[in-house]
Amino acid sequence: MLSQSEEPEGLAAEILMSRMAHSGALLVVEGADDFRFWTDRCHKTCELIDGRGKRRLVAGMQQLDGMSFAGALGVVDEDHDALLGITYGSRNVVPTDAHDLECLLCRSSALNRVLAEFGSLTKIHEFEERTGSDVRTGLLDRAVMFGRVRWAVAKFGLDPGGGLRFQKFLDPNTWEVDEEGLLGEFDAVARRNGRTPLRGALAELDDADPWRVAQGHDMVGILRFGLQNVLGEIRNVGTDQIAGILRAGIPPDELLGTGLCREMRAWEHRNTGFPVLP
């Protein structure tokens, strides 16, 4: 059971109370990491609210719509929602134009900041010479493979057999993915449970923008894995540190040029007097 403060009604009440003290726009985000990201990236008259979860945020915004509440905008990670046919039922909720915030950041020059901080120029050059692709492309290719598995699991209700641990299927010496091992483990679980084999489910997925398929947490973890040996020599650097540099590293002009911020601007035009972005 959710506590009263965790229910959608709790969020709607929190926003209504904020309006009593604040007449400007209210930007509602999914959680603490998003709150940290948008701090200092909003218009000076915009107030941030932690929605404490995507489901709670969307439901709370729907409730406010029923009250004709003006001036609140919710921003959520798109996840695989569009690929699964999931909608939000509110024009006051906008999703990222990549799977999530981390994917949006890895697509930007913020990734270069991480590589400059933790990578080895020599090792990065060797990787790019050996594979014929840059690090961003290599990272995306690896994350997409796991992202398609997650998409198939969600779409067809597959049993992941204890979760998807990408580290188990990455070679620490080459940063290559053991695709056969990944598919084989999932299919063994499927056979035991009489469920759809993963190989068949993957074949039924449509083509899609890889930045919408890859999951950001996978991407950051796979990047850290690569930086341990193939791209660098880090030992005591965690994914939280890497994610922090990504959040800090995107230039304002790149952020404002994303599809997410264009949707936020469109919302501003529909809701005059409530600027959200600088």
N, C-alpha and C positions, 0 to 999 in steps of 0.2 A: 504494500500500500504506500502511495505517495503521501508525504506530509502536506498539510494545507498550503504551506509556502511553496511546495514543489508542483502543485496542481496548476493548470492553466489559469484558473481563477485567481491564483496568487500573483501570477505575472501581470494579469490585467489590472488587478488592484494596485500593484506596485507602480505601474505606468500611470494610472489615474492619480495616485498620490504625487508622483513626480510632476505631473502637469499643474498641480496646485502651487508648486514653488518655481516652476520653470515653464516659460511660455514658448521657448524655441523648439526645434526639432528634437526628437528622441530616437537615437539609434540603438536598436536592440540586437545584440549579438549572441552567438550560441554559448560561449563559455569564456573562461579566464584567458586563454591564449588569444582569442579574438579580441577580447577587451584590451589586452596589452597592445595588440597590433594597432587598433584603431585609436588608441589614446594618442593625442597630438597629431592625428591625421584627419580630424574632423574640423568643421567650421567652428569658430570660437563660440557660437551661440547654440551648438548642438551638445546634448548631454547623452552620455553612454549608459546603457543598462545591460547587465549580464542576464540573459534569458535562462541560463542554467539548463541548457539542453535544447536540441532542435525540435523535438516533438512538443515540448512545453512552449517554445517560442511560437511555432506555427499556430498551435491551438489558441494561445493567448492573443495573437494578432487577429485571428478569426473572430474571437469574442469582441475585441475592440471595434472591428468592422461593423458588427451588429449594433454597436452603440453609436456609429457614425463618428468615431473618435478621429481627430485630425492631427497630423504631425508626427506620427510614429512610423518608423521604417524598420523592418526586420531584415537582417542579412544572414543567410545560412549557407553552409557548404552544400553544393549540388549533389555530392555523393554520386550514386548511380540513379538518381530519381528520374531524370528524363529518359534514361535507357529502360527503366522499369515502368514507365507510364505514370509516375507519381506526380501529382500537382499539389499546390499549396492552398488553393481556394481563397487567395487574397492577393490583391494588387499591391499590398503594402509589405510583401515579402519578396525579396530578390535573391537569387542564388549566385554563387560564384560561376564564372564562365570556364572554370576547370573543375575537376572533381572536388577540390577543396582548397583552402587557403594555401596549404603547403605546396600543392601542385602549381598554383598560380605563381608562387614565389620561385619555385625551381625553374619555371618557364622564363623568369626574368633574369636580369643581370645580377640579382642577389646571389644566384648560384656561383657566379664568378668570385664574389666576396668570400664564400666558404672555401672555394678551391685555393684562393690566394692565402687564406689563413691557415688551412690544414693540409693542403696538397703539396706534392713535390712536382716541380716543373719538369724534371727529368722523367719521372714515372708517368706523368700525364702525357707527355710527348710520346713515350714508348707505347702507352696504351692506344693513343690515337693513330700512331703509325701501324701498329699491329692490327687494329680493327677497322681502320679506314673511316672512323666516325669520331665526333667530338664527345666529350664526357656527357654533355646534356643529352645527346641522342642515345648514347649507351645507357645512361641512367633511365631514360624513358622506356627504352626497349625492355629492360629488365623489369621495371615496375609494371608495364602493361601486361606482361605475361601473368603476373600474380593478380593484377587487376581484373583480367578476364576470368580468372578462376573465381574471384570474389563475386563478380557479376553473375556468372553461371550458378554459383551456390545460391545467391539471392533470387534469381529468376526461376530456377527449377527446384528450389527447396532441397538442395543436396546436403548430405551430412559431411562436414569437413573433417570428421574424425579427430576431434580435439583441437581444431583451429589450424590456421595456416601460418606456419613458422618459416618465413622465407630464408632465414639463415641456414636452415637444414639443407636447402637446395642450391646454395651458392658456393662455388669453389673459391676458397680464400686466396688461391694462387693465381687465378685467372679472372675472377669476378664473373665467370660464366654461370648460367643457370642450368641445373640438371633437370631439363624439362621432362625427360622420360621418368626420372625418379619421382618428380612431382605428380605427374599424371598416374603413374603406377600406384603410388600410395593412396591417392584418392579413389582410384578404381577398385583397389582391394577392399576399401571400406564399403564402397557401393555394392560390391558383389556380396559381401557378408550381410548387408542390410536389405538386399533386394531392391536397391535404388538405381536410378539412371546413372550409367557410367559418365565420368567427367568428360572423356574424349567426345562422346556423342553430344553432350550438352554444349561444349565449346563450339562444335561445328554448327550448331543452330543459332549462335549469336550473330547479330548483324555487324557490319563494319561500323566503326564509330571513331570519333575524334580521340586519339590516344590520351590526350590530356584530360578527357572526361572519364576514361576507363581506369587509368592508373590511380592508385590511392596514395595520398600525400604522406601518411605515416609510413607506408611501405617505402616510398621514395626516399624519405629522410633516413630510414634504417638501412636501405640498400646503399645509399651514398656513404654512410658511416662505415659500412662493411668494406666498401671499396677503398676508402681512405686509410684503412688499417694496413693495407699491404700493396694493392695494385696501383692506387693513386697517391698514396702517401705512407706515413708511418706513425699514425696516431695510436695512442694506447689508452689514455685516460680521458678521452673526449666522448661525451655522451650525446645521444640524439637531441636532448634538450638544449645543449649548447649550440649544436648545428642549427636547430630550428630557430633559436634566438638570433643568430647571425642572419639567417634568411629573413626573419621578420624585420630586422633593422636595416637590411641591405638594399631593399628595393627603392629606387629613386622615385620621388613624388611624381615626376612626369610619366614614368612607366606605369605607376599605379593608376593614375588618372586616365591613362590610355587603355586600360583593360575593359573588357566587356562588362564586368561587374560595375565599374564606376560609370560607364555609359548608362547602364540601367538605373543607377542611383541618381544620375543627372536627370534622366527622363522622369523619375519619381518626383524630383524637385520641381520640374516644370509643371507636373500635374498638381503639386501641392505648394503653390506659391506662398512665400513667407516662411518656409521651413527649410532653409539651407542645411545640408548635411555635410557636404564636402567643401574644402577651402575654395 
